Amino acid sequence: MSRSVPYMGPSGFRGLGGVGADEVVARLHAFELLGDCDEEASAAELTAQLFYLSAPLALLSRCRDSSEKAERELVSAVRLSRHQGASWQDIGSTLGLSAEGARARFDTA
């Protein structure tokens, strides 16, 4: 019996929840393409997100929503920091910006 390299199991293998070897490889490749976007996700969360591997536009939408929420939280944290006396220099330094860059981005008054 000759096997192709790398050996992916017997033909028709369905030992991973009904997912064949080719699909496993495709999903692993998709995770590689996603990189570190879910670096803090638990194994259960990653398993639940397998849907996104076949629906990348849904993932893109979810990421956009997360980004918008993070931006609102960032603006709120800057406002709170300013209210409690933090300087633009302190805020900029924390965010990797200059004082002028932080003020230009967040000072809406």
For each residue, the residues with C-beta under 8 A, 3 or more apart:
1:
2:
3: 7
4: 7 8
5:
6:
7: 3 4
8: 4 13 21 22 25
9: 13 15 21
10: 13
11:
12: 20
13: 8 9 10 20 21
14: 18 19 20
15: 9
16: 19 24
17:
18: 14
19: 14 16 23 24 27
20: 12 13 14 23 24
21: 8 9 13 24 25
22: 8 25 26
23: 19 20 26 27
24: 16 19 20 21 27 28
25: 8 21 22 28 29
26: 22 23 29 30 53
27: 19 23 24 30 31 50 53
28: 24 25 31 32
29: 25 26 32 33
30: 26 27 33 34 53
31: 27 28 34 46 53
32: 28 29 35
33: 29 30
34: 30 31 37 38 59
35: 32
36: 39
37: 34 63
38: 34 41 45 46 49
39: 36
40:
41: 38 45 46 49
42: 45 46
43: 46 47
44: 47 48
45: 38 41 42 48 49
46: 31 38 41 42 43 49 50
47: 43 44 50
48: 44 45 51
49: 38 41 45 46 52 53 59
50: 27 46 47 53 54
51: 48 54 55 58
52: 49 55 56 58 59 62
53: 26 27 30 31 49 50 56
54: 50 51
55: 51 52 58 59
56: 52 53 59 60
57: 60 61
58: 51 52 55 61 62
59: 34 49 52 55 56 62 63
60: 56 57 63 64
61: 57 58 64 65
62: 52 58 59 65 66
63: 37 59 60 66 67
64: 60 61 67 68
65: 61 62 68 69
66: 62 63 69 70
67: 63 64 70 71
68: 64 65 71 72
69: 65 66 72 73
70: 66 67 73 74
71: 67 68 74 75
72: 68 69 75 76
73: 69 70 76 77
74: 70 71 77 78
75: 71 72 78 79 106
76: 72 73 79 80
77: 73 74 80 81
78: 74 75 81 82 91 102 106
79: 75 76 82 83 106
80: 76 77 83 84
81: 77 78 84 86 90 91
82: 78 79 85 86 91
83: 79 80
84: 80 81
85: 82
86: 81 82 90 91
87: 90 91 99
88: 91 92 99 100 102 103 107
89: 92 93 99
90: 81 86 87 93 94
91: 78 81 82 86 87 88 94 95 97 99 102 106
92: 88 89 95 96 97 98 99 100 101 102 103
93: 89 90 96 97 99
94: 90 91
95: 91 92 102
96: 92 93
97: 91 92 93 101 102 105
98: 92 101 102
99: 87 88 89 91 92 93 102 103
100: 88 92 103 104
101: 92 97 98 104 105
102: 78 88 91 92 95 97 98 99 105 106
103: 88 92 99 100 106 107
104: 100 101 107
105: 97 101 102
106: 75 78 79 91 102 103
107: 88 103 104
108:
109:
